[in-house]
Amino acid sequence: MSHPTIMQNIKRILLIEESPFIVEALQETMQRYGYMLRCAANAEAGIEAMRLERFCAVICNYRLSGMNGLEFFWRSRSLFERITTILTASSGDNFLANAARVAGVDYFMEMPFRVEDLLGFIHAGKPPHQGHMADFTFLNH
């Protein structure tokens, strides 16, 4: 029999995003798919949430006030060893995608993105890594 706390945490996602419009849209959409979204308005609050709660995935926007999303993943690497990590950005380039990969990020998505693609990454979970230079999915539309 599984421990109830672990079962409750399986579908919890941390979203680090400043835009209330994106937060609201993702909260409603992810709830329809059975996920509970915990939102943090900045990277510092995201790190604190990761210390206090368990999540199956972390979605973080690159452009944040203060610490950016890439720096967030660098500073919190030890906290997301078994968590699927997704960095989003309003414009993507290979430099940012490679920097995210080296920081341990599993997936990079350029906004706007399709919710189906986001859910696909969350369902796929952490890809098998070979050190920090693992295969990396860079999704842009």
Disulfide bonds with the S-S distance in Angstrom:
none
